[in-house]
Amino acid sequence: MSIQTPQRRHSEEYYDVKTTVFNALIDTIDLTQLAKLDAAAAREEIRDIVSEIIQVKNVVMSIAEQEELLEDICNDVLGYGPLEPLLARDDIADIMVNGADTTYIEVGGKVQKTNVRFSDNTQLMNICQRIVSQVGRRVDESSPICDARLPDGSRVNVIAPPLSIDGPALTIRKFKKDRLRLEQLVKFNSITPQAKTILEIIGRVRCNVLISGGTGSGKTTLLNCLTGSIDHDERVITCEDSAELQLQQPHVVRLETRPPNLEGEGEITMRDLVKNCLRMRPERIIVGEVRGPEAFDLLQAMNTGHDGSMGTLHANSPREAISRLESMIMMGGFALPVKTIREMIVGSIDVIIQASRLRDGSRKVTHVTEVVGMEDEVVTLQNLIVYDIIGEDPNGKLVGRHRSTGIARPRFWDRALYYKEESRLADALAASEVLDAHGNPMGESNG
């Protein structure tokens, strides 16, 4: 499916004219002086010079085409070229550029092809360089993979030739300007009001939480929402590969990893950050994504007095999340018996929250699961809330329901007592009717 974006598909002639005008502009303009102007003044300066070039070169264009050319060239010089109209749209979650001629976006959970294209792979590569240089990184043949972020916090990944065969591949995970809260997840039918209350309590009473999910399932969004329950007098330290968490507390220290330089030196890994956290008097440690041996350090931190720590990892179920943690620790070179690793996990993690992106594009919290203990050498889990798919409506939307499993006293009950949250927790768990996709008790009208 292809959609119209603010940029129409242009002819090759348009791109030829644009290249000619752009080159003439670069020969005419003083980029050093331009850099001293604010964005509005710089844009006006470029528009004036481009209008003169169009007249001098007798370019035949309609007023609409000329206006679009002016806007395109301003975006190329001052911004991110053809990406600018897409970055301006709040409804886009992801932008995926597969070489100069092909750009996809994700809107409402569905991936769609757009008409946006770049003049050539050189223009695309220049824009990639502009993005990554803002955070002191580079992308070229010697360093063809790079993670970075835009000034607004959007997460960027670039993989360039020779690794990317058909030109640079640029992926942007758009940053949500509005800070989502758990209440909004209820409005989007990702969770029920009862589940929202339980998640609020889990965050408030300092349970150690692991958020598990696949790519694009909403793990980071859910982590952001969950941090809303943290008290404002707590010192929180976040560790991320690319800083994107939006914590709402005043006492937050944000740490970010660093890749090696051209000589292969100076790398700061996630494990370095997590280990350093422990020397910074944290009350909670939040790891954006656990991918490797830092899993061991995070579990150690959770196990040694840093209650209420949180992290995310890639896994498709709570049980798989446990297995992934085991694998990460073993691959990190820790010579520990499997039983010892599992005992560490049981002693560290209280709750696993599973986020899933369903095939209709909707995102749901599908499990709220407690880590209970060990039976022989097996980690035992118990579900508090589960999401069941029960069918599909005529429009292809999945119909499902969240249900409480009827556990009246979860393992973190004593924590709830300590924080005087036991009655709210009991009420949320007691509302254990099976709820439909709209949060209504089954048997009632959906409205």
N, C-alpha and C positions, 0 to 999 in steps of 0.2 A: 504494500500500500504506500503510495506517495502522497505527501501533503504539500500544500502551498505554504511557503514561509514568506516573511516580508520581502525576501529577495526572489525576483523572478528568474527563470532560466534564461540566460542570455545567449546570443549567437556568438560564434567565434569572432565575428567582426567587432562586437562590443569589447571583447577581451583584448583584441589587437589595439583598438583605440585606447583602452584603459592603460595598457602597457606603455604605449607611446606617450600619453599625457603624464603618466606617473614618472617615467624616466626624465621627461622634460622638467617636471616639478623638482625632482631630486637634484638636477643640474642647476636649478635656479635658486632654490631655497637654502638658507643657512640653518642647518639642523641645530647647531649650537645655540643660536639666538632663539630658535623656536622652542627649545627645551626650557628657556627661562620664562616663557609665557604660561599663563594658566590655561586650562583645557579649552575654555570657551574662546579666548583670544587666539590661541593657536589654531583652532578649527576655523575661525573667521579669516585668519591670515592665509591658510591653505586654500580656502574656498575662493578668495580673491585672486590668488595666483593661478589656480586651475582655470577659473573663468577666463582670464587673460590668455592662457595657453590655448584654450578651445577656440577663441576668436582668432588668434594669430595663425593657428594651423588649419583654419577653415573647416573645423569638424562639423559635419551636418548631423544634428541630433534634435529630437523633440525636447521640449522643456522638461517633461517628465523624465526622459532618459538622462538629460544633462544633470538634473537634480540627483538622480540615483548615482550617476558617475561621481559627482561631487561628494556624496555621502560615502560611497565605496572607498574613495581615495583618502578621505579624512580618517576613516576607520583603519585603512592600511597603515597610515603614517602614525596615528596617535593611539590606535587601539589594537584590536585583534582581527582586523580585516573582516572577511565574510562571517566570522563567528559572532560579531557584535549583535546582530538582530536576535540570534539565538540566546546569547547570554542575557539579553534584556528581558526575555520572557520568563515569568515566574512559574509557568505551568510545566516547564521542561525539567526533568529529573537528571537526564544524562545526555551528553552530546558525544557521538562516536564518529570520528573522521577517519575513513579508510583510504588514504591517499587524496590527491587533489580533487578528484571528480565525484567522490561518494561520501555523503554525510548522512548519518542516521540520528534520530533523537528518540528519547523515551518520554511519552506523555501518558499519564493515567495508567501506568503499568504496561503499556504497549509500545513496542519499538516500531518506528515509522521512518520511511526514507524521505529526505527533503530534497529541494532543488538547489540547495547551497553547494557551491563549488569554489575552488581556488583557481587562480590563473594557471598555476603549475605547482609542481612539488617544491620548487625553490621558494615560492611565496609561503607555502604551508610550513616549510622548514624554518623560514625566518620568523614566522609567528610563534612556532614552538620554542625557538631560541629566546624570543622576547619574553615569553611566559616564564621559562625556567631560570633565566638570568635574574629575574626579580627576587628570587630566593637564593641567589648565589650558587646556582647549579648550572650545568651545561649539558648539551646533547649534541653528539657528533659521532663520527665513525669509531673513534676510540672509546666513546662512552655512549653507546646507542640506546640505553634504557635510562629513563629518568622519572622520578616522582617529584611533583612540585605542587604549588597551589596558587590560585589567583588572589589578588588583594582582598576580595570579598570572602575568602576562605574556601572557595570551590576547589575540589581535589583534582589534580591533573596527572595523567600518565602519558609519557611519550615513548614510543619505540621507533627508532629511525633505521633507514638502510645502513648496512647491508642485512640487518636482521629482519626488517620489514620489507618484503619483496617489492610491493607495488607503491612505494613511497611512504612517508612518515605516517604512522597511525597515532592519532591523538584522541584520548578519552578524557572527558571532563565530567566528574560527578558534581552536579550543581549544588551550591550551598543554599540552604533555605534561610532567607533573611528573618523570617518569623520563627521564634523559638517554639517548637512544638511542646505541648504538655500532654500528660496522660489523658486529660479531659478530651483533647482533640482526637486522640486515638479511639476513644469511645464513639465520638461523632462519626469517624470514618469506619466504624464497625470492625476495627482491628481487635478490640477487646470489649468486654461487657463492663457495666458500671461496677459489678461485684469484683471482677478481676482487677479493675483499676484500683479499687480500695486495697486489695490484697498486695498489689505491686507497690503502692504507696507505703504500706506498712513494712514490706520487705526492705525498701530503701531506708525508711526512717529508723528501724530497729537495728540497723547495721549488720544485716545479713551479708555474707560474702556471695556475690552474684556473678554467674557466668552467663552471658547472652550468646546463644548459639544460633546460627542460621547460614543459609547459602548466600551467594552473591546477589546483591540487590534486594535482600529480604527485609531490610530496614533495621539491621542490628544497631548501627550508629544512632539512628533516630530514636530507637527504643532506649539505648543507653543514655542519650541526652535527656529524654523524658524522665527516666528513672532517677537521674541525678537531681531532679527538681525536689525530691523528698529529703535531700541532705540539709541538715540544719545550717544556718548561715554563719554560725560561729566555728564551724569545723574547717581545718586546714586540709585542702584537697590538692594532690599533685597528680597531674595527668602526664602520661607518656604516650606519644604517638609517632608514627612514621611521617605523617603529614597532618599538622595540627588542624582539626576540624570540629572538635567538640565545643559546644557552646554552654558551658556551665553557668548557672545563674547565681552562684554564691560569690561573695566579695573576696574570700581568702583562697584564691586558686593560683597555683604555680603551673605553667604549661611548659612541658619539655618536648623536644622534637629530635629525632635521630638525624645523623649527618652521614652522607656517603663519603667514600674515600676521595682524595684529590687525584690529580693526574698521575702522581707518583705512587698511588695506591696506599697513601697514608692518611691518617687523621679521621678514620671512620669511627663514628660513635653509634653503637648498635642499641637495639631495644633493651638487650640484657644490661648494657652499661647504664642505661637510664634507670631501669628498675632497681638495680643494685645501689645506684647513687641516691635514689628516693629514700632509702632506709636511713640515710645520714641527714635527711632534711626535716626531721620531726613531722612526718605526715600523720594525719589522722585517718585519711583514706587515700588509697592509691588507685588510680583508674588507668587501665591500659587500653588504648584505642583498639588494638587488635593483637591477640596473642598468636604468634606464628612459629615460634621456635623455642630455643632453650630458655628464653625469658620466662616460660611457663613455670619452670622450677623455682625461679626467684619470686614470682608472684605468689605461688603457693606457700613458699616460706614466709613471705610477708603476711599473708592472710592468717598463717598459723601462729604468728608471733606478735599478736596484739594489734594488728592493723585491720580490725573488723570493719565491715562495710565497704571493703574494696570491691572493685568491679572490673570486668574485662569482656571482650567479645572474641569469638573464634568461629572459623568456618566449620560447620557440621550440620547434618540434616536431621538430627534427632538428639535428645539429651543423652541417650546411651552412646551414640557415636561421638558426642562431645567428650565424654570420659575417655574413650579410646584414643581420640586425637590428642588429648592432654598427655596420656601415657606415651604415645609415639613421640611427641615433641621432646619430652624429658629424656627418653631413651636415645633419641637421635642427637641430643645435646652432649652425649658422651658421659652421662652420669651412670656409673656402674652400680646401679641399685637393683635389687630383686623386684620383680613385677608387683609382688604383694606389698612391699614397702612403698612403692609409688602409689598404689591404690589406697593404702592407708593414709598417705599424705593428702591425696585428693579428698578422701572422706573427712579428714580432719580440717580441711581448709575451706571447701566449698559447701555452702548451705543450700543454694537454690540455682537451678538452671532454667533459664527462660528461653524457649524456642521460638524464633521468628521465622516465618515462611512466606515466600512469594508463591501464590497459587497460579495455576495455569491460565486463569482469566485475568492475571495482572494484579489482583488484589493482594494486600499484605495482611497477614493475621499473626497474632500470638497464638501458636497452636498447642503449646504445653507450658505450664508452670509446674516444675518438677523439683521435689526435694531430694537431696542426697542424704540417705538415711543411715547407712552403715555398711558393714561387710558381712557376707555369709560365705564361709570358707574363704575363697580368694576372689569372690565376685562382689562388686560394688552394688548395693541395693538402692533402688530409686523408688519414689512414690509420687504419682501425679496428683496435684491438687486441682488443676483445671486442664481440660483437654478440648480441642476443637475437632468436631466431626463434620465431614462433608456428607450431606444427605441427598444431594441431587444437583440439578442444573436448571436454570430458568430458560424461557424461550430465547432470550437474548445472549445465551452462552455464559451468563454469570453463574458462578457456583453458589449454591445455597448450602449453608452449614449452620452449626450451632456450637456454642461454648457450653460445656457442662462441668459442674463441680463433681468431683469423684466421691464426695461425701466424707472426706477426712475432716473430722471435727477438731482435732488437736494436732496441728503440724509440729514438726520438730523444733521450730523456732518460737513455740508458744511461750516459753520462759522469757525469751527476749521481749516479746510483746507485753508480757506482764511487767517487766522491768521499766519499759517505756510507757506504761499505762495505755497500751493500744489493744489490750485483750478483748474488750467488749466490742470495739469496731471490727476486729478480726473475726470474732465469733459471729457477729451479725452477717459479715460478708460471706463466711463459709456456710452459715445456716441458710442463706438464700440459695439453696443448692438445687433449685428447680432446673430442669434442662431449658436452656434459652435458645431461641432461634437466631438467625443471622442478624436480626434487627434488635436483639437484646430483649425480646418479649418472651414471657413464659410460653412454652409450646402449648398450642390449643387456643391461644388468643389470636386475634387478628393482627396481621402485620401492618395494617393501616395503609 
